[in-house]
């Protein structure tokens, strides 16, 4: 039989209060605490801590403290040049994958953990986890929530306050609760960056 720690990554029901899990989680949270106590001038220290905390993190990533993460990023895989504004919450009980150049606005939640509907199982503290995949060059708007098991395609923009309950394709603008595709990213976006504001390609 697999251990409770192994079951964190198989989508099976398990008990997160298992002694082995709790001991390891506490050590992860200690490192996260250290990261959140760093000063803005301690950029090199922040980068070193992130490399120790995360499963993978590429070059040029910037995470604005405070960062909240159940396992301090131990199951988080960031590509390069990922940016996260204040209060990113990563419920990283299993793996979260984020592609290069993706940006998180303030107060985004990415959750992998879920609990059974059956009250008797919840009462005993059981849960299960599903991984989340976010593609390259996405923009996740302020206060958006991504639920366990979802996949977001490359270049997609998720509007502020959206709740992502199902997979989203690449190259779209998606908004709402539940989050739905509003439109595809198109030639219009090559001409206008906001409403009637034109892009001046001569200065970019």
C-alpha positions in Angstrom: 0.0 0.0 0.0 1.3 3.5 -0.9 2.1 5.9 1.9 -0.1 8.9 2.6 2.7 11.1 1.3 2.7 9.2 -2.0 -1.1 9.5 -2.3 -0.8 13.2 -2.4 0.1 12.9 -6.1 -2.2 10.1 -7.3 -5.6 11.9 -6.9 -6.5 9.2 -4.2 -8.1 10.1 -0.9 -5.5 10.5 1.9 -5.1 12.0 5.3 -3.1 15.3 5.3 -2.5 15.1 9.0 -0.2 12.1 8.6 2.9 12.5 10.8 5.3 12.2 7.9 3.5 14.8 5.9 3.2 17.2 8.8 6.9 17.0 9.7 7.9 17.7 6.1 5.3 20.4 5.6 6.4 22.3 8.7 10.0 22.4 7.4 8.7 23.8 4.1 6.7 26.5 5.9 9.7 27.5 7.9 11.5 28.4 4.6 8.4 30.2 3.4 8.4 32.2 6.6 12.0 33.2 6.0 11.2 34.3 2.4 8.3 36.5 3.6 10.5 38.2 6.2 13.0 39.4 3.6 13.5 43.1 2.9 13.1 44.6 -0.6 16.8 45.2 -0.7 17.6 41.4 -0.2 17.0 40.3 -3.8 19.8 37.8 -3.8 18.6 36.2 -0.6 15.0 36.0 -2.0 16.3 34.2 -5.1 18.3 31.7 -3.1 15.3 30.9 -0.9 13.1 30.4 -3.9 15.5 28.0 -5.4 15.5 26.0 -2.2 11.8 26.2 -1.7 10.4 25.4 -5.2 10.4 22.1 -7.0 11.7 24.1 -10.1 12.1 27.8 -10.7 13.7 29.3 -13.8 15.7 32.4 -14.3 14.3 35.9 -13.8 11.3 35.0 -11.7 10.1 37.6 -9.2 7.6 36.9 -6.4 6.4 39.8 -4.3 6.0 38.8 -0.7 3.9 37.8 1.0 3.6 34.5 -0.8 1.3 31.9 0.7 1.8 28.2 -0.1 0.7 25.0 1.7 4.1 23.4 1.1 6.1 26.6 0.5 6.4 25.9 -3.2 7.8 22.3 -2.8 5.4 21.1 -5.5 5.5 24.3 -7.7 7.3 24.3 -11.1 7.9 27.8 -12.5 9.5 28.5 -15.8 11.6 31.6 -16.5 10.5 35.2 -16.0 7.3 34.4 -14.1 6.0 37.4 -12.1 3.7 37.3 -9.1 2.3 40.3 -7.3 1.3 40.5 -3.7 -0.6 37.6 -1.9 -0.2 34.8 -4.5 -1.7 31.8 -2.8 -0.5 28.4 -4.1 -2.3 25.5 -2.5 0.5 23.2 -3.6 -0.5 19.9 -2.0 0.3 18.4 -5.4 2.0 19.8 -8.5 1.4 23.3 -10.0 3.1 24.0 -13.4 3.5 27.5 -14.7 5.1 28.4 -18.1 7.6 31.1 -18.9 6.6 34.8 -18.8 3.3 34.2 -17.0 2.1 37.0 -14.7 -0.1 36.8 -11.6 -1.9 39.9 -10.4 -2.5 40.4 -6.7 -4.5 38.0 -4.6 -4.6 35.1 -7.1 -5.4 31.6 -5.7 -4.2 28.4 -7.4 -5.6 25.4 -5.6 -4.8 21.7 -6.1 -6.5 20.4 -2.9 -10.1 19.3 -2.6 -12.3 17.5 -0.1 -14.9 14.8 -0.6 -18.5 15.8 -0.7 -19.5 13.0 1.8 -19.7 14.6 5.2 -18.3 11.6 7.0 -15.0 11.7 5.1 -14.6 15.5 5.5 -15.2 15.1 9.2 -12.2 12.7 9.4 -10.1 15.3 7.5 -9.6 13.4 4.3 -8.7 15.2 1.0 -7.5 14.5 -2.5 -5.4 16.6 -4.9 -5.4 17.3 -8.6 -2.5 19.1 -10.4 -2.9 22.5 -12.2 -1.2 23.5 -15.4 -0.8 27.1 -16.6 0.8 27.7 -19.9 3.4 30.3 -21.1 2.8 34.0 -21.2 -0.5 33.9 -19.5 -1.9 36.9 -17.5 -4.0 35.9 -14.4 -6.1 38.9 -13.3 -6.4 40.1 -9.7 -8.4 37.9 -7.4 -8.8 35.1 -9.9 -9.2 31.5 -8.5 -8.0 28.4 -10.3 -9.6 25.2 -9.0 -8.0 21.8 -8.8 -7.2 20.0 -12.0 -7.6 22.8 -14.5 -5.3 23.5 -17.4 -4.9 27.0 -19.0 -3.4 27.3 -22.5 -0.5 29.5 -23.6 -1.0 33.3 -24.0 -4.5 33.2 -22.3 -5.7 36.2 -20.2 -8.0 35.5 -17.3 -10.1 38.4 -16.1 -10.0 39.8 -12.5 -12.2 37.9 -10.1 -12.8 34.9 -12.4 -13.3 31.4 -11.0 -11.7 28.9 -13.3 -13.6 25.6 -12.9 -12.7 24.0 -16.3 -9.8 23.9 -18.8 -9.2 27.1 -20.9 -7.7 26.9 -24.4 -4.7 28.9 -25.6 -4.9 32.4 -27.0 -8.2 33.6 -25.5 -9.6 36.2 -23.0 -11.7 34.4 -20.4 -13.8 36.0 -17.6 -16.5 35.3 -15.1 -17.7 32.8 -12.5 -17.6 30.2 -13.8 -14.9 31.4 -16.1 -15.8 31.3 -19.8 -14.1 32.3 -23.0 -15.1 35.8 -24.0 -13.1 36.0 -27.2 -10.0 35.0 -29.0 -6.9 37.2 -29.0 -6.9 38.7 -32.5 -5.5 41.3 -34.8 -7.5 43.9 -32.9 -5.1 43.3 -30.0 -2.1 44.0 -32.3 -3.6 47.5 -32.9 -5.1 48.4 -29.5 -3.8 47.7 -26.1 -6.8 49.0 -24.2 -10.2 50.1 -25.6 -9.4 52.8 -28.2 -5.8 53.2 -27.1 -3.5 52.4 -30.1 -0.2 50.6 -29.8 2.7 52.8 -31.0 5.0 50.2 -32.4 7.6 52.8 -33.3 8.5 53.3 -29.6 8.4 49.6 -28.5 
